[in-house]
Amino acid sequence: MAKLSDRLDNLLMVSVEEYIRNATPIASGTLASRGDFAKSSATIRNDLKTLEQMGYLRQVHTSGGRVPTTMGYRAYVNQILGEMNIKAGELSFAANTVSERLQSLPNIVADLTEKISAAFNFPVVVKTKFATLHIVNVTLVPLVEGDTMILIKTSAGSLNGTLHTSAPLTDKQAEDASAALNTKVRGLTLREMLENLSNIAKTISQELAFFDELCQGISKQLERFIETNINRNLNTIKLLEIPEYNNIERVRQISKAVSDDATMSKALDADDTVVIGAEIDDKLLADSSIIKFNYNICGENVASIGLVGPDRIDYKQLIIALYALLSQTKEQRLLTGGKKDEGKK
């Protein structure tokens, strides 16, 4: 991306803000009337043409005004994030309270998703990152009719599920299996536990004959925690209130794109805090953007959460609104670019 002079950079920033505010192609006369530039309308027109030639703006019609390109929005977003001291990929929401760590992680993420969805008119997409969480302890609890609950405690929170064996486990068998399993998996990530489970089963099965069958159920639960990792709230009705999405066909296209796991996974794994337009490898999202942040608990990345909206979105106000919503909860969580604010207790 070519470096702009201060004059052109200022003109581009004002032009993008003007388009975000009014959804009207940028005209030199409109910018001149604002009084932000000590230049004539003709000079501004020439500068806009230069920005177009450099790829920051594009002309809608031959005699019409200009609108920002993906490159123009990228320059604007980078400046906003720089002013807010947020580096690319570091917009993080950190929760550090003991009460959070004791809760079910899916419930924590679901509650947060519901808050975000209720506050904004945009689709919310969540990719959980449970696969990279480190295991603190595994507990097996016999239930009824051959069912056994598995409770996996991580430093970020807990995960639980139910598995079935042909013969019900006794309390003693569950206790022995838990103890044996913990000697092998403490400190591993869930992904590492899953990858090593067959070898672990061979070792433990030599001492506990029932463990091999038990491990088959444990493996299925681990796959569920790791692989079922994209959730979304489409906010379909609210989408119709957004000018760019105010027809059923466009809403259908956006819904289809947001429902595609591969597309959303790629966008939420991107390094950038904001992924814009053509940077998203999906033609249905060519004129859209995703503002995303990481949700961290005690240093563990639990999920990436993204808001999907038009590329004409008010990036600055939306990021500020996210900050206000997420930092003023009763748990006093922090949204600080992933860095702990030493001034807060």
PEBELKA-V366011 format. One record per residue. N is the residue number from 0. OMEGA is omega in degrees with one decimal (999 if undefined). NEAR is the number of other ideal C-beta (glycine too) atoms within 8 Angstrom. Layout:
n: <N,N>
omega: <OMEGA,OMEGA>
near: <NEAR,NEAR>
This chain:
n: <0,1,2,3,4,5,6,7,8,9,10,11,12,13,14,15,16,17,18,19,20,21,22,23,24,25,26,27,28,29,30,31,32,33,34,35,36,37,38,39,40,41,42,43,44,45,46,47,48,49,50,51,52,53,54,55,56,57,58,59,60,61,62,63,64,65,66,67,68,69,70,71,72,73,74,75,76,77,78,79,80,81,82,83,84,85,86,87,88,89,90,91,92,93,94,95,96,97,98,99,100,101,102,103,104,105,106,107,108,109,110,111,112,113,114,115,116,117,118,119,120,121,122,123,124,125,126,127,128,129,130,131,132,133,134,135,136,137,138,139,140,141,142,143,144,145,146,147,148,149,150,151,152,153,154,155,156,157,158,159,160,161,162,163,164,165,166,167,168,169,170,171,172,173,174,175,176,177,178,179,180,181,182,183,184,185,186,187,188,189,190,191,192,193,194,195,196,197,198,199,200,201,202,203,204,205,206,207,208,209,210,211,212,213,214,215,216,217,218,219,220,221,222,223,224,225,226,227,228,229,230,231,232,233,234,235,236,237,238,239,240,241,242,243,244,245,246,247,248,249,250,251,252,253,254,255,256,257,258,259,260,261,262,263,264,265,266,267,268,269,270,271,272,273,274,275,276,277,278,279,280,281,282,283,284,285,286,287,288,289,290,291,292,293,294,295,296,297,298,299,300,301,302,303,304,305,306,307,308,309,310,311,312,313,314,315,316,317,318,319,320,321,322,323,324,325,326,327,328,329,330,331,332,333,334,335,336,337,338,339,340,341,342,343,344>
omega: <-177.2,179.0,-178.0,171.3,-179.6,-178.0,-179.8,178.9,179.2,179.4,-179.9,-178.9,179.6,-179.3,179.8,179.3,179.3,-179.3,177.3,-175.4,-169.9,-178.1,-179.7,178.8,-172.7,178.7,-178.3,-179.4,179.5,-179.3,180.0,-178.0,179.8,179.7,179.5,-174.8,178.1,-178.1,178.3,178.2,-179.7,179.1,178.4,179.3,178.6,179.2,176.9,177.6,177.9,178.4,176.9,-179.5,179.5,175.6,-178.1,179.3,172.3,-178.4,-178.4,177.5,-176.4,-177.5,-176.8,179.2,-176.5,176.9,-179.9,171.2,174.7,179.1,178.5,177.1,-179.5,178.5,180.0,-179.3,179.9,178.6,177.9,-178.3,177.0,178.4,-179.4,179.2,176.8,178.5,-179.1,176.7,-175.0,176.0,-172.1,178.0,-172.8,175.8,-172.9,-175.2,179.4,-178.2,177.9,-174.4,-179.2,-176.9,174.8,-177.3,176.8,178.8,178.4,-178.3,179.6,178.8,-179.8,178.8,179.7,178.5,-178.6,-178.0,-179.5,-174.1,-173.8,-177.4,-172.0,172.7,178.0,179.8,-177.3,171.7,179.3,-177.7,-176.3,-176.3,-175.7,179.5,-178.4,-174.7,175.4,-176.6,175.3,179.6,175.7,-176.7,178.1,176.6,179.4,173.9,175.9,177.8,177.5,176.4,172.2,179.2,179.0,179.6,173.6,179.7,-179.1,-176.6,-173.1,174.1,178.5,179.2,-178.4,177.4,-174.7,174.4,-176.7,177.0,-179.8,176.0,171.0,177.2,-178.6,178.9,178.7,179.3,179.7,-179.7,178.5,-178.3,-179.8,-179.3,-177.9,178.0,-176.1,-168.0,179.5,179.4,176.4,169.3,176.8,178.4,-180.0,177.5,-179.9,-177.2,-176.7,-171.5,-179.1,177.8,177.7,-178.8,179.6,-178.9,-175.1,-178.3,177.1,179.9,-178.1,-172.0,-176.1,-169.4,-177.1,178.2,179.4,-177.3,177.5,177.3,178.5,179.8,179.2,178.6,177.8,177.3,178.6,179.6,-172.0,-170.4,178.8,-166.1,177.6,176.1,179.7,170.7,-170.6,-178.3,-172.2,-178.6,-179.6,179.4,-178.4,179.1,-179.7,-174.6,-177.8,-175.9,-170.1,170.0,-172.3,-178.2,179.9,177.1,178.7,179.8,179.3,179.7,178.9,-180.0,-178.6,-179.3,-179.6,-175.9,-176.4,179.9,-178.1,178.9,179.6,-179.1,-177.1,176.8,-178.3,-179.2,-174.3,175.1,177.5,176.5,-168.9,166.4,-174.5,176.4,176.2,-173.1,177.9,-175.5,178.6,179.4,-174.8,-179.5,-178.6,177.1,175.1,172.8,-174.1,175.4,177.9,178.0,-175.3,172.7,178.0,175.7,179.4,177.6,-175.1,-176.8,167.2,-175.8,-177.3,172.0,-179.1,-179.9,178.9,178.8,176.3,-177.5,177.4,-172.7,-175.1,-177.9,-179.4,178.0,177.2,179.1,176.1,179.1,-178.0,-177.7,-172.0,-175.8,-175.9,175.5,-177.2,179.0,-178.5,176.0,-175.8,171.1,-168.4,-178.9,177.9,-177.8,-179.7,177.2,-175.0,-178.5,-179.0,179.4,999>
near: <5,4,3,10,5,6,7,11,11,10,14,15,10,12,16,12,9,13,14,11,7,6,7,8,9,13,7,10,7,11,16,11,6,9,4,6,11,2,7,6,8,7,8,14,9,8,12,15,8,9,15,12,6,8,7,12,14,8,9,8,5,4,3,8,10,14,10,13,11,10,9,15,14,11,13,14,12,8,10,11,12,7,6,7,6,9,7,7,9,10,12,12,13,12,12,9,9,5,7,12,11,7,10,9,15,8,8,14,14,9,8,12,13,9,9,13,10,5,7,10,7,11,13,15,15,13,13,11,11,12,10,10,14,10,15,7,8,12,8,15,9,11,8,5,5,9,11,16,10,15,11,12,9,14,10,10,13,11,13,9,9,10,12,7,12,4,6,9,13,7,7,6,11,13,9,9,15,11,8,12,13,10,6,10,11,9,5,10,10,17,9,8,13,11,6,11,12,7,7,13,11,8,8,14,11,5,6,10,5,11,13,9,9,14,14,8,13,12,10,9,12,12,9,9,13,12,6,6,10,10,10,11,9,9,12,8,5,9,15,11,6,12,6,8,11,8,7,6,6,10,12,8,9,15,12,9,12,12,8,9,7,6,12,14,10,9,13,13,7,10,4,8,12,11,10,12,13,6,9,14,4,9,4,8,13,9,7,13,15,15,14,15,13,13,14,13,15,9,5,12,9,15,12,13,17,13,14,13,11,11,11,7,10,7,13,7,7,13,13,8,10,13,9,8,10,11,10,5,7,3,8,8,12,11,13,9,10,9,6,7,7,4,3,6,1>
